[in-house]
Amino acid sequence: MLSDVDVGETLFVQYDAFGYIVREYESPVSGILVQVIQTPMAKAGTQLGAVVYFNPEKKADDNLGAGSITITPEFSDKKTPIRR
């Protein structure tokens, strides 16, 4: 935790019962990874972690340049599993 992350960087990997990768969760923003949930299994809607970000081009007091993003598995994810 407290690691710098970039947009698109893989933060979490979801596997099926056979060890195949089902989904990779990427950071939607550049920021700092501040939370990782330690539960080995997560169902849809369960928080996996959080990234905080700050845009230095914005004023700190306008709340538009800073915030946090929570990464959660989606309820309706129908993506094709990644077989590796």
Order of alpha helices (4+ residues) and beta strands (2+ residues): beta-beta-beta-beta-beta-beta
